[in-house]
Amino acid sequence: MATVPFSMRLDEDVKARLEKQAQREDRSAGFLAQLAIQNLLEEREHFYEQMDLAIAEADKGVFISGEAMHRWMESLETENELPPPEPDIFPDRET
């Protein structure tokens, strides 16, 4: 993959830590910085993909009520543990 130049300012402490880690790993500081940025972007992209899915699911209007969720949570690790609750709130439907 082709690379392009990119410059940034770092706190002195962060730069020193990056250079120390690069030396430990026998890599360049630029390589480690690129790896860190790549990992951050993948994590953030995954987070927002999951948020979009959750919002789309919420937009359907089907939910588990707080009461049902609390009953289930209170039953956890007891002799009468309940199964996970099913949705009990549905969008208004025209008849």
Backbone as ProteinMPNN parsed JSONL, in Angstrom:
{"seq_chain_A": "MATVPFSMRLDEDVKARLEKQAQREDRSAGFLAQLAIQNLLEEREHFYEQMDLAIAEADKGVFISGEAMHRWMESLETENELPPPEPDIFPDRET", "coords_chain_A": {"N_chain_A": [[0.836, -1.159, 0.0], [0.545, 2.187, -0.818], [2.14, 4.914, 0.793], [1.688, 8.111, 2.358], [3.071, 11.284, 3.227], [2.682, 12.565, 6.553], [2.336, 14.799, 9.136], [2.563, 15.542, 12.635], [1.958, 17.046, 15.852], [3.305, 16.196, 18.987], [3.073, 15.666, 22.51], [5.968, 16.127, 24.526], [6.489, 14.024, 26.315], [4.899, 11.925, 25.297], [6.098, 11.572, 22.824], [8.672, 10.762, 23.612], [8.063, 8.356, 24.921], [7.004, 6.918, 22.779], [9.242, 6.728, 21.083], [10.926, 5.246, 22.761], [9.479, 2.838, 22.955], [9.517, 2.1, 20.275], [12.212, 1.609, 19.918], [12.529, -0.595, 21.634], [11.051, -2.486, 20.233], [12.396, -2.656, 17.926], [11.569, -1.166, 15.74], [10.381, 1.548, 13.692], [9.469, 4.762, 14.994], [7.51, 5.965, 13.513], [6.271, 3.751, 12.29], [5.074, 2.494, 14.52], [3.368, 4.552, 15.326], [1.678, 4.716, 13.101], [0.506, 2.177, 13.248], [-0.834, 2.403, 15.7], [-2.672, 4.446, 15.107], [-4.102, 3.217, 13.06], [-5.246, 1.049, 14.492], [-6.845, 2.499, 16.296], [-8.643, 3.738, 14.506], [-9.938, 1.486, 13.392], [-11.207, 0.493, 15.685], [-12.899, 2.646, 16.367], [-14.459, 2.841, 14.014], [-15.768, 0.372, 14.099], [-17.218, 0.728, 16.472], [-18.999, 2.84, 15.728], [-20.363, 1.592, 13.635], [-21.706, -0.39, 15.082], [-23.256, 1.268, 16.696], [-24.907, 2.47, 14.749], [-26.335, 0.187, 13.921], [-27.648, -0.409, 16.329], [-29.22, 1.873, 16.655], [-30.861, 1.678, 14.397], [-32.212, -0.638, 15.099], [-33.525, 0.251, 17.409], [-35.146, 2.166, 16.276], [-37.153, 0.634, 15.23], [-38.914, 0.349, 17.255], [-39.404, -1.705, 19.056], [-39.109, -2.984, 22.215], [-37.71, -4.049, 25.397], [-39.348, -3.789, 28.39], [-38.516, -1.724, 31.223], [-39.39, -2.766, 33.634], [-39.652, -5.535, 33.105], [-37.007, -6.125, 32.541], [-35.761, -5.502, 34.976], [-37.009, -7.394, 36.689], [-35.933, -9.727, 35.636], [-33.154, -9.272, 36.013], [-33.032, -9.145, 38.803], [-33.578, -11.756, 39.39], [-31.362, -13.164, 38.685], [-28.777, -15.485, 39.43], [-30.215, -16.679, 41.467], [-32.338, -19.167, 43.02], [-34.604, -19.189, 41.53], [-34.131, -18.317, 38.897], [-34.936, -16.379, 36.114], [-35.671, -16.752, 32.576], [-33.988, -14.871, 29.974], [-35.599, -11.751, 29.279], [-38.246, -11.211, 26.898], [-39.05, -8.981, 24.179], [-41.516, -6.596, 25.122], [-42.692, -4.291, 24.521], [-44.135, -2.681, 21.914], [-44.342, -0.985, 18.723], [-46.99, 1.348, 18.079], [-49.684, 0.028, 16.299], [-51.601, 0.39, 13.442], [-54.998, -0.525, 13.097]], "CA_chain_A": [[0.0, 0.0, 0.0], [1.328, 3.419, -0.886], [2.034, 5.771, 1.968], [1.814, 9.541, 2.099], [3.591, 11.953, 4.416], [1.733, 13.145, 7.496], [3.086, 15.253, 10.31], [1.716, 15.895, 13.769], [2.666, 17.491, 17.036], [3.123, 15.321, 20.133], [3.663, 16.08, 23.774], [7.329, 15.601, 24.665], [6.432, 12.744, 27.013], [4.368, 10.927, 24.371], [7.142, 11.324, 21.818], [9.741, 9.981, 24.247], [7.544, 7.001, 25.131], [6.893, 6.288, 21.461], [10.592, 6.397, 20.635], [11.422, 4.164, 23.612], [8.798, 1.613, 22.539], [10.021, 1.763, 18.943], [13.536, 1.019, 20.114], [12.307, -1.923, 22.222], [10.498, -3.393, 19.232], [13.241, -2.56, 16.735], [10.711, -0.599, 14.7], [10.443, 3.007, 13.68], [8.387, 5.429, 15.712], [6.455, 6.169, 12.52], [5.551, 2.493, 12.126], [4.214, 2.304, 15.682], [2.323, 5.577, 15.287], [0.722, 4.301, 12.08], [-0.208, 1.032, 13.798], [-1.745, 2.902, 16.73], [-3.749, 5.175, 14.433], [-4.904, 2.215, 12.362], [-6.04, 0.348, 15.506], [-7.841, 3.436, 16.789], [-9.666, 3.902, 13.483], [-10.726, 0.255, 13.318], [-12.038, 0.441, 16.884], [-13.94, 3.672, 16.258], [-15.358, 2.461, 12.929], [-16.596, -0.717, 14.616], [-18.13, 1.329, 17.438], [-20.059, 3.565, 15.039], [-21.181, 0.607, 12.921], [-22.587, -0.988, 16.076], [-24.22, 2.304, 17.085], [-25.883, 2.577, 13.665], [-27.196, -0.985, 14.009], [-28.492, -0.272, 17.516], [-30.205, 2.923, 16.383], [-31.821, 1.105, 13.45], [-33.037, -1.571, 15.871], [-34.381, 1.053, 18.282], [-36.135, 2.843, 15.433], [-38.27, -0.285, 14.985], [-39.844, 0.574, 18.346], [-39.623, -2.918, 19.841], [-38.206, -2.89, 23.361], [-37.998, -4.763, 26.629], [-39.654, -2.779, 29.409], [-37.64, -1.66, 32.384], [-39.908, -3.676, 34.652], [-39.279, -6.906, 32.74], [-35.551, -6.235, 32.657], [-35.434, -5.534, 36.404], [-37.411, -8.7, 37.23], [-34.936, -10.712, 35.19], [-31.875, -9.007, 36.67], [-33.144, -9.501, 40.219], [-33.643, -13.216, 39.524], [-30.07, -13.772, 38.343], [-28.035, -16.154, 40.493], [-31.102, -17.152, 42.528], [-32.917, -20.472, 42.703], [-35.711, -18.976, 40.598], [-33.626, -17.467, 37.811], [-35.835, -16.288, 34.965], [-35.003, -16.668, 31.277], [-33.892, -13.479, 29.515], [-36.911, -11.257, 28.867], [-38.571, -10.982, 25.489], [-39.647, -7.65, 23.997], [-42.913, -6.471, 25.517], [-43.151, -2.974, 24.072], [-44.171, -2.701, 20.447], [-44.851, 0.274, 18.186], [-48.421, 1.385, 17.817], [-50.034, -0.511, 14.989], [-52.946, 0.763, 13.002], [-55.821, -1.704, 12.833]], "C_chain_A": [[0.891, 1.234, 0.0], [1.121, 4.235, 0.384], [2.214, 7.216, 1.545], [2.343, 10.202, 3.366], [2.465, 12.559, 5.256], [2.544, 13.588, 8.699], [2.103, 15.654, 11.399], [2.581, 16.333, 14.934], [2.308, 16.548, 18.18], [3.657, 15.981, 21.386], [5.045, 15.445, 23.859], [7.322, 14.212, 25.295], [5.935, 11.638, 26.073], [5.415, 10.572, 23.32], [8.259, 10.459, 22.4], [9.294, 8.538, 24.467], [7.438, 6.238, 23.814], [8.264, 5.864, 20.959], [11.185, 5.253, 21.45], [10.793, 2.835, 23.196], [9.291, 1.161, 21.169], [11.383, 1.095, 19.04], [13.415, -0.399, 20.682], [11.882, -2.942, 21.172], [11.307, -3.411, 17.941], [12.405, -2.151, 15.521], [10.889, 0.905, 14.714], [9.271, 3.564, 14.479], [7.219, 5.661, 14.758], [5.621, 4.922, 12.304], [4.582, 2.281, 13.282], [3.077, 3.328, 15.717], [1.258, 5.199, 14.265], [-0.122, 3.136, 12.586], [-1.236, 1.482, 14.838], [-2.924, 3.636, 16.105], [-4.673, 4.202, 13.718], [-5.8, 1.457, 13.344], [-7.15, 1.237, 16.054], [-8.981, 3.575, 15.786], [-10.542, 2.668, 13.357], [-11.681, 0.147, 14.497], [-13.193, 1.433, 16.78], [-14.941, 3.338, 15.157], [-16.303, 1.351, 13.391], [-17.636, -0.172, 15.594], [-19.292, 2.012, 16.73], [-20.925, 2.651, 14.186], [-22.175, -0.028, 13.882], [-23.638, 0.017, 16.561], [-25.298, 2.45, 16.02], [-26.846, 1.4, 13.682], [-28.157, -0.872, 15.192], [-29.572, 0.784, 17.304], [-31.271, 2.41, 15.426], [-32.759, 0.145, 14.176], [-34.001, -0.799, 16.765], [-35.469, 1.758, 17.489], [-37.316, 1.945, 15.094], [-39.32, -0.161, 16.09], [-40.157, -0.637, 19.19], [-38.593, -2.938, 20.968], [-38.608, -3.873, 24.452], [-38.233, -3.692, 27.693], [-38.642, -2.836, 30.547], [-38.08, -2.625, 33.472], [-39.488, -5.109, 34.367], [-37.779, -7.116, 32.907], [-35.145, -6.319, 34.123], [-35.83, -6.864, 37.046], [-36.371, -9.756, 36.875], [-33.622, -10.528, 35.937], [-31.91, -9.406, 38.141], [-33.179, -11.011, 40.428], [-32.294, -13.896, 39.263], [-29.38, -14.311, 39.587], [-28.909, -16.478, 41.712], [-31.623, -18.527, 42.122], [-34.016, -20.366, 41.651], [-35.3, -18.063, 39.445], [-34.557, -17.553, 36.611], [-35.039, -16.327, 33.662], [-34.902, -15.197, 30.858], [-35.247, -12.998, 28.984], [-37.023, -11.092, 27.35], [-39.129, -9.566, 25.358], [-41.119, -7.659, 24.409], [-43.464, -5.075, 25.227], [-43.018, -2.961, 22.555], [-44.714, -1.377, 19.933], [-46.362, 0.192, 17.997], [-48.679, 0.907, 16.413], [-51.445, -0.056, 14.661], [-53.727, -0.498, 12.703], [-56.83, -1.447, 11.755]], "O_chain_A": [[1.873, 1.304, 0.739], [0.037, 4.23, 0.968], [2.813, 7.508, 0.51], [2.083, 9.718, 4.468], [1.442, 13.001, 4.732], [3.354, 12.822, 9.221], [0.971, 16.051, 11.127], [3.773, 16.033, 14.996], [1.153, 16.149, 18.326], [4.597, 16.773, 21.322], [5.268, 14.356, 23.329], [8.059, 13.326, 24.862], [6.491, 10.54, 26.059], [5.589, 9.404, 22.975], [8.734, 9.531, 21.746], [10.061, 7.605, 24.227], [7.75, 5.049, 23.751], [8.424, 4.75, 20.46], [11.868, 4.388, 20.902], [11.486, 1.823, 23.095], [9.463, -0.035, 20.935], [11.667, 0.131, 18.328], [14.13, -1.302, 20.248], [12.29, -4.102, 21.21], [10.949, -4.096, 16.983], [12.526, -2.718, 14.435], [11.478, 1.465, 15.64], [8.228, 2.924, 14.618], [6.06, 5.562, 15.163], [4.402, 5.008, 12.152], [3.419, 1.935, 13.073], [1.953, 2.999, 16.097], [0.065, 5.344, 14.53], [-1.335, 3.112, 12.375], [-2.368, 1.0, 14.851], [-4.062, 3.458, 16.539], [-5.894, 4.351, 13.768], [-6.979, 1.244, 13.065], [-8.273, 0.775, 16.254], [-10.152, 3.534, 16.166], [-11.761, 2.785, 13.23], [-12.836, -0.246, 14.33], [-14.338, 1.089, 17.075], [-16.143, 3.529, 15.339], [-17.5, 1.39, 13.105], [-18.801, -0.568, 15.549], [-20.449, 1.79, 17.088], [-22.117, 2.914, 14.029], [-23.349, -0.189, 13.548], [-24.785, -0.357, 16.808], [-26.48, 2.544, 16.349], [-28.047, 1.583, 13.48], [-29.338, -1.199, 15.072], [-30.713, 0.602, 17.729], [-32.458, 2.676, 15.62], [-33.959, 0.116, 13.901], [-35.174, -1.16, 16.865], [-36.587, 1.928, 17.976], [-38.376, 2.441, 14.71], [-40.48, -0.521, 15.89], [-41.101, -0.6, 19.978], [-37.385, -2.913, 20.732], [-39.697, -4.446, 24.429], [-37.409, -2.795, 27.872], [-38.005, -3.86, 30.79], [-37.25, -3.231, 34.151], [-39.025, -5.818, 35.261], [-37.341, -8.172, 33.365], [-34.28, -7.119, 34.48], [-35.078, -7.406, 37.856], [-35.984, -10.572, 37.711], [-33.041, -11.493, 36.435], [-30.934, -9.941, 38.667], [-32.849, -11.498, 41.509], [-32.114, -15.069, 39.588], [-29.393, -13.687, 40.648], [-28.418, -16.544, 42.839], [-31.373, -18.99, 41.009], [-34.322, -21.341, 40.964], [-36.035, -17.149, 39.071], [-34.918, -18.637, 36.153], [-33.86, -15.974, 33.646], [-35.666, -14.366, 31.35], [-35.957, -13.751, 28.317], [-36.041, -10.869, 26.642], [-39.63, -9.012, 26.336], [-41.865, -8.586, 24.096], [-44.57, -4.734, 25.644], [-41.946, -3.197, 21.997], [-45.473, -0.711, 20.636], [-46.927, -0.881, 17.786], [-48.007, 1.305, 15.462], [-52.351, -0.112, 15.492], [-53.19, -1.44, 12.121], [-57.605, -2.339, 11.409]]}, "name": "protein", "num_of_chains": 1, "seq": "MATVPFSMRLDEDVKARLEKQAQREDRSAGFLAQLAIQNLLEEREHFYEQMDLAIAEADKGVFISGEAMHRWMESLETENELPPPEPDIFPDRET"}
